[in-house]
Amino acid sequence: MSHPHPPWWLKFGSIGQMAQAAVALLGFVAILFQISVLGKNAHEAGARQIYQAYNDLEFKNPQFAKPDLERIKAGPQNDLVQYEVYVSYFLYACEEALGAFDNKREWQATCDYDLKDHLPFLCEKQVAEPVYLTTYGTATQRWIDTEMRRLGVTAPDCKVRKT
């Protein structure tokens, strides 16, 4: 008596075994997706915390939020160092916020608004120490360069010429 050939799919196992493998595969994919979402949420939460810390710094140092650069430069050297740190923290906070969020239009507008007041300092800093802006990511360097061109900030006087 001849035995009929079993169906082709039986060489991969029974229907129950294949279903179990499919469920395990879906579970693994779900875990990978969940890990990805958790990582994104952590990145966004970190960016929010950094930006909130910048806002706190801005509140505690209003003289740097809307700087009178000539007065800062004429004052004690410590004021200029504090202002440089303030601007660095601002750029870092924007770099993090713009990198963390998918819909970054609001973050970009907020950062653009604040950056305008610091462009004269950044222009002067770029002339005095060309390597300074290379300490930031390429996106941040492009952003600063774009805003300087858009607002007409150029050396040697480094003044905002457009609004």
C-alpha positions in Angstrom: 0.0 0.0 0.0 1.5 3.3 -1.0 1.5 6.2 1.4 0.3 9.5 -0.1 2.8 12.3 0.0 2.1 14.6 3.0 1.2 18.3 2.2 4.3 20.5 1.4 3.8 22.6 4.5 4.1 19.7 6.9 7.9 19.7 6.3 7.9 23.0 8.3 5.9 21.5 11.2 2.3 21.1 12.2 -0.2 24.0 11.9 0.1 24.4 15.7 3.9 24.7 15.6 3.7 27.3 12.7 1.1 29.3 14.6 3.3 29.2 17.7 6.3 30.4 15.7 4.2 33.2 14.1 3.0 34.4 17.5 6.5 34.4 18.9 7.8 36.4 15.9 5.0 38.9 16.4 5.8 39.2 20.1 9.5 39.8 19.2 8.6 42.5 16.7 6.3 44.1 19.3 9.1 44.2 21.9 11.4 45.8 19.4 8.8 48.5 18.6 8.2 49.1 22.3 11.9 49.5 22.9 12.0 52.0 20.0 9.1 54.0 21.4 10.6 54.0 24.9 13.9 55.3 23.5 12.1 58.1 21.6 10.1 59.1 24.7 13.2 59.2 26.8 15.0 61.4 24.2 12.0 63.8 24.1 11.8 63.9 28.0 15.5 64.6 28.2 15.2 67.4 25.6 12.3 68.9 27.5 14.3 68.9 30.8 17.3 70.5 29.1 15.1 73.2 27.6 13.3 73.8 31.0 16.7 74.2 32.6 17.6 76.8 29.9 14.3 78.6 30.7 15.3 78.6 34.4 18.7 80.0 33.4 17.0 82.6 31.3 14.7 83.6 34.2 17.7 83.9 36.6 19.8 85.9 34.1 17.5 88.3 32.2 20.5 90.4 31.3 21.7 87.6 29.1 18.3 86.8 27.6 18.2 90.2 25.9 21.8 91.1 26.0 23.5 94.5 25.7 26.6 93.0 24.3 28.7 96.2 24.5 27.8 96.6 28.2 28.7 92.9 28.9 32.0 93.3 27.1 32.8 96.5 29.0 32.0 94.9 32.4 34.0 92.4 34.4 35.5 89.5 32.4 33.4 87.2 34.5 30.2 88.6 32.9 31.4 87.8 29.4 32.4 84.3 30.5 28.9 83.8 32.1 27.3 85.1 28.9 29.3 82.7 26.7 28.2 79.8 28.9 24.6 81.0 28.7 24.7 81.1 24.9 26.4 77.6 24.9 23.6 76.2 27.0 21.0 77.9 24.8 22.5 76.3 21.7 22.7 72.9 23.4 19.1 73.1 24.5 18.0 74.0 21.0 20.2 71.3 19.5 18.6 68.7 21.8 15.0 69.9 21.2 15.3 70.1 17.5 16.9 66.6 17.4 14.3 65.0 19.6 10.9 66.0 18.2 9.4 64.9 14.9 7.2 68.0 14.6 9.9 70.6 15.4 8.2 73.6 13.8 7.3 75.2 17.2 10.7 74.4 18.6 12.4 75.8 15.6 10.4 79.1 15.9 11.2 79.4 19.6 14.9 78.8 19.0 15.0 81.2 16.0 13.3 83.9 18.1 15.9 83.6 20.9 18.9 83.1 18.6 18.4 86.6 17.0 19.6 88.3 20.2 22.8 86.2 20.4 23.9 86.4 16.7 26.1 89.5 17.2 28.0 87.6 19.9 28.3 84.4 17.8 29.5 86.5 14.8 32.2 88.1 16.9 33.1 84.8 18.5 33.4 83.2 15.0 35.8 85.9 13.9 37.9 85.7 17.0 37.8 81.9 17.4 36.7 80.2 14.1 36.8 76.8 15.8 34.2 77.8 18.4 31.1 76.9 16.3 32.6 73.5 15.3 32.0 72.4 18.8 28.3 72.1 17.8 26.6 69.7 15.4 26.5 70.4 11.7 22.8 71.1 11.9 23.3 73.7 14.6 26.2 75.3 12.6 24.0 75.4 9.5 21.1 76.9 11.5 23.4 79.7 12.9 24.9 80.4 9.5 21.4 80.5 7.9 20.1 82.9 10.5 23.1 85.2 10.3 22.6 85.4 6.5 18.9 85.9 6.8 19.3 88.8 9.4 22.3 90.3 7.7 24.8 89.7 10.5 28.3 89.9 9.1 31.7 90.7 10.3 33.4 93.1 11.1 30.6 95.0 12.9 28.3 91.9 13.5 25.1 93.9 13.8 21.6 92.6 13.0 20.6 94.5 9.8 17.3 92.9 9.0 14.2 92.0 11.1 
